[in-house]
């Protein structure tokens, strides 16, 4: 990905822009000279400036999201980066997972990202820009008590990994970043379906700050990497799943909420 400095100002679009990681990425990109458009359902905490434009959008409403993306494309001529940061999790055993929570989680984590990718496909081809996808350790490995979350992140990795093969001919990059635990929403509330922001898990360990994660994500992106494990836990988990999935399962079960039931 080329820098926005020293030339015409480029625009980055971030879903989940009001979240801790979305905000941290926005601040770092603005420091590098980018104009940033932040999409979220609640944008009350986001400031409007020459370099930052918050846009209210319900990502689970496919028609509203598609219209919102179309308007952004019309308003901003050089969209060079789209970051898929919106996400929720459901923490608990599969036996307690409701159908409503499962489907809502997929609407936010997976389907909204797929809709956005299609909406910005043409714009990114014009700039030979980048899809930056924030998945998780759960996007390449199982994670105890998070079956639906892991499934949605695996789905994102599969979708965007396949999109990478299609967009290579157009000069478009797809970078998948997989953070481990990031303390982004320590006071995040659980909604009526039992969904909660990923960054407030009580069983998190070796958690990074949002700014630390943003710095590492953008560093990997600027190096042109296709995959960026973010944080020590993610790097170790990625290595273990490649060397010994059984060992990974053993380690994970003892580090996430202690020993297995």
C-alpha positions as CSV (number, residue, x, y, z in Angstrom):
1,X,0.0,0.0,0.0
2,X,1.4,3.4,-0.9
3,X,1.4,6.3,1.5
4,X,-1.0,9.1,1.1
5,X,1.7,11.7,1.8
6,X,3.5,13.5,-0.9
7,X,0.7,13.2,-3.4
8,X,-3.1,13.5,-3.8
9,X,-4.9,12.8,-0.6
10,X,-6.5,9.4,-0.5
11,X,-9.5,8.1,1.4
12,X,-9.8,5.2,3.7
13,X,-13.2,3.7,4.8
14,X,-13.4,1.9,8.1
15,X,-16.4,-0.1,9.3
16,X,-16.9,-0.2,13.1
17,X,-15.2,3.2,13.1
18,X,-16.5,4.1,16.5
19,X,-14.9,1.0,18.1
20,X,-11.6,1.2,19.9
21,X,-9.5,-0.4,17.1
22,X,-11.4,1.4,14.4
23,X,-10.7,4.7,16.1
24,X,-7.0,3.9,16.7
25,X,-6.6,3.0,13.0
26,X,-8.3,6.2,12.0
27,X,-6.0,8.3,14.1
28,X,-2.8,6.6,12.8
29,X,-4.0,7.0,9.2
30,X,-4.8,10.6,9.6
31,X,-1.3,11.2,11.0
32,X,-0.1,9.7,7.7
33,X,-2.1,12.2,5.7
34,X,-5.2,10.1,4.9
35,X,-8.8,11.3,4.9
36,X,-10.9,8.7,6.8
37,X,-14.6,7.9,6.6
38,X,-15.9,6.0,9.7
39,X,-19.0,3.9,9.4
40,X,-20.9,2.8,12.5
41,X,-24.4,2.5,13.9
42,X,-23.6,5.1,16.7
43,X,-21.3,7.9,15.7
44,X,-22.1,10.3,18.6
45,X,-18.5,10.0,20.0
46,X,-16.8,10.7,16.7
47,X,-15.6,14.2,15.8
48,X,-16.1,15.7,12.3
49,X,-13.0,17.3,10.8
50,X,-11.3,18.0,7.5
51,X,-9.7,14.6,7.7
52,X,-12.4,12.6,9.4
53,X,-16.0,12.0,8.4
54,X,-18.3,9.9,10.5
55,X,-21.2,8.3,8.7
56,X,-24.2,6.7,10.6
57,X,-25.1,3.3,9.1
58,X,-26.7,0.1,10.4
59,X,-24.4,-2.5,8.9
60,X,-27.0,-5.2,9.3
61,X,-29.4,-3.4,6.9
62,X,-28.0,-4.5,3.5
63,X,-29.9,-1.9,1.5
64,X,-28.9,0.9,3.8
65,X,-25.3,-0.2,3.8
66,X,-25.1,-0.5,0.0
67,X,-26.6,2.9,-0.4
68,X,-24.2,4.4,2.1
69,X,-21.2,2.8,0.3
70,X,-22.5,4.2,-3.0
71,X,-22.7,7.7,-1.6
72,X,-19.2,7.5,-0.2
73,X,-17.9,6.4,-3.6
74,X,-19.7,9.4,-5.1
75,X,-18.4,11.8,-2.6
76,X,-14.7,10.7,-2.5
77,X,-12.8,10.2,-5.7
78,X,-9.8,8.2,-4.5
79,X,-10.8,5.5,-2.1
80,X,-7.6,3.5,-1.7
81,X,-8.2,1.5,1.5
82,X,-11.3,-0.2,3.0
83,X,-10.9,-1.6,6.5
84,X,-13.4,-4.2,7.8
85,X,-13.2,-3.6,11.5
86,X,-16.8,-4.0,12.7
87,X,-17.4,-7.1,14.8
88,X,-19.1,-8.6,17.8
89,X,-18.7,-11.9,19.7
90,X,-20.8,-14.4,21.6
91,X,-18.9,-15.9,24.5
92,X,-20.2,-19.2,25.9
93,X,-20.8,-22.8,25.1
94,X,-22.6,-23.9,21.9
95,X,-25.4,-25.3,24.0
96,X,-26.3,-21.8,25.1
97,X,-26.0,-20.2,21.6
98,X,-29.3,-18.9,20.3
99,X,-30.2,-18.9,16.7
100,X,-30.9,-15.1,16.9
101,X,-27.5,-14.4,18.3
102,X,-25.8,-16.7,15.8
103,X,-27.5,-15.1,12.8
104,X,-27.0,-11.5,14.1
105,X,-23.3,-12.1,14.7
106,X,-22.9,-13.3,11.1
107,X,-24.8,-10.3,9.8
108,X,-22.3,-8.0,11.5
109,X,-19.1,-9.9,11.2
110,X,-19.4,-11.6,7.8
111,X,-22.3,-10.4,5.6
112,X,-21.7,-6.7,6.2
113,X,-18.1,-7.1,5.2
114,X,-19.0,-9.0,2.1
115,X,-21.5,-6.3,1.1
116,X,-18.9,-3.6,1.6
117,X,-16.3,-5.5,-0.4
118,X,-18.7,-5.7,-3.4
119,X,-19.7,-2.1,-3.0
120,X,-16.1,-0.8,-3.0
121,X,-14.7,-3.3,-5.5
122,X,-14.7,-0.9,-8.4
123,X,-13.3,2.0,-6.5
124,X,-10.4,0.0,-5.2
125,X,-9.7,-1.3,-8.7
126,X,-9.4,2.3,-9.9
127,X,-6.8,3.2,-7.3
128,X,-5.2,-0.3,-7.1
129,X,-6.0,0.0,-3.4
130,X,-6.4,-2.4,-0.5
131,X,-9.0,-4.4,1.3
132,X,-7.7,-4.7,5.0
133,X,-9.7,-7.4,6.8
134,X,-9.6,-7.7,10.6
135,X,-10.3,-11.3,11.5
136,X,-8.8,-12.9,14.7
137,X,-6.9,-15.8,16.0
138,X,-10.3,-17.4,15.7
139,X,-10.1,-16.8,12.0
140,X,-7.4,-19.5,11.5
141,X,-7.8,-21.7,14.7
142,X,-10.6,-22.9,17.0
143,X,-11.2,-20.8,20.1
144,X,-13.0,-22.2,23.1
145,X,-16.3,-20.7,24.1
146,X,-16.5,-18.7,20.8
147,X,-17.8,-21.2,18.2
148,X,-20.0,-18.7,16.3
149,X,-17.4,-16.0,16.4
150,X,-14.7,-18.4,15.1
151,X,-17.1,-19.5,12.3
152,X,-17.7,-16.0,11.2
153,X,-14.0,-15.1,11.2
154,X,-13.2,-18.3,9.3
155,X,-15.9,-17.3,6.8
156,X,-14.3,-13.8,6.4
157,X,-10.8,-15.4,5.8
158,X,-12.3,-17.7,3.2
159,X,-14.2,-15.0,1.4
160,X,-11.3,-12.5,1.3
161,X,-8.7,-15.0,0.6
162,X,-10.7,-16.0,-2.5
163,X,-11.3,-12.3,-3.4
164,X,-7.5,-11.8,-3.3
165,X,-7.1,-14.3,-6.1
166,X,-9.7,-12.5,-8.2
167,X,-8.4,-9.0,-7.6
168,X,-4.7,-9.7,-8.1
169,X,-5.1,-9.1,-11.8
170,X,-6.5,-5.6,-11.1
171,X,-3.6,-4.7,-8.8
172,X,-5.8,-4.7,-5.7
173,X,-4.2,-6.0,-2.5
174,X,-6.1,-8.1,0.2
175,X,-4.5,-8.1,3.6
176,X,-5.9,-10.2,6.4
177,X,-4.8,-9.1,9.9
178,X,-5.5,-11.5,12.8
179,X,-5.2,-9.8,16.2
180,X,-5.2,-11.8,19.4
181,X,-6.8,-10.1,22.5
182,X,-7.1,-6.4,22.1
183,X,-8.5,-4.4,25.1
184,X,-10.8,-2.1,23.0
185,X,-14.1,-2.1,24.8
186,X,-13.5,-2.8,28.5
187,X,-17.0,-1.5,29.4
188,X,-18.8,-2.9,26.4
189,X,-22.3,-4.0,27.2
190,X,-24.0,-7.3,26.2
191,X,-27.0,-6.8,23.9
192,X,-30.3,-8.6,24.3
193,X,-29.1,-11.5,22.0
194,X,-26.0,-12.0,24.2
195,X,-23.6,-10.4,21.8
196,X,-20.8,-8.2,23.0
197,X,-17.8,-6.3,21.6
198,X,-14.8,-8.6,21.3
199,X,-12.5,-6.3,23.3
200,X,-14.1,-6.7,26.7
201,X,-13.7,-10.5,27.2
202,X,-13.1,-11.4,30.9
203,X,-10.9,-14.4,29.9
204,X,-8.5,-12.3,27.7
205,X,-4.8,-12.7,28.4
206,X,-1.7,-10.8,27.2
207,X,-4.0,-8.2,25.7
208,X,-2.7,-5.3,23.6
209,X,-4.0,-1.8,23.6
210,X,-5.9,-0.7,20.5
211,X,-3.1,1.7,19.5
212,X,-0.5,-1.1,19.8
213,X,-2.6,-3.3,17.6
214,X,-3.3,-0.6,15.0
215,X,0.5,0.2,14.8
216,X,1.3,-3.5,14.1
217,X,-1.5,-3.9,11.6
218,X,-0.5,-0.9,9.6
219,X,3.2,-1.8,9.7
220,X,2.3,-5.2,8.2
221,X,0.1,-3.6,5.6
222,X,2.8,-1.1,4.5
223,X,5.2,-4.0,4.1
224,X,2.7,-5.5,1.6
225,X,2.0,-8.7,3.6
226,X,-1.0,-10.8,2.8
227,X,-1.4,-12.1,6.3
228,X,-0.5,-10.3,9.6
229,X,-0.8,-12.1,12.9
230,X,-1.1,-9.3,15.4
231,X,0.4,-9.7,18.9
232,X,2.4,-12.4,20.6
233,X,-0.6,-14.7,21.2
234,X,-1.5,-14.5,17.5
235,X,2.0,-15.2,16.4
236,X,2.4,-18.2,18.8
237,X,-1.1,-19.5,17.9
238,X,-0.3,-19.3,14.2
239,X,2.9,-21.2,14.6
240,X,1.4,-23.9,16.8
241,X,-1.6,-24.5,14.5
242,X,0.9,-25.1,11.7
243,X,3.2,-27.3,13.6
244,X,0.8,-29.2,15.9
245,X,-3.0,-28.6,16.0
246,X,-3.3,-31.0,18.9
247,X,-0.7,-29.0,20.9
248,X,-2.5,-25.8,20.1
249,X,-5.8,-27.2,21.3
250,X,-4.1,-28.3,24.6
251,X,-2.5,-24.9,25.2
252,X,-5.6,-22.9,24.2
253,X,-7.9,-24.9,26.5
254,X,-5.7,-24.1,29.5
255,X,-5.1,-20.4,28.7
256,X,-8.7,-19.4,27.8
257,X,-10.8,-19.7,31.0
258,X,-8.5,-22.1,32.6
259,X,-8.7,-25.9,32.3
260,X,-11.5,-27.5,30.2
261,X,-14.7,-28.5,31.9
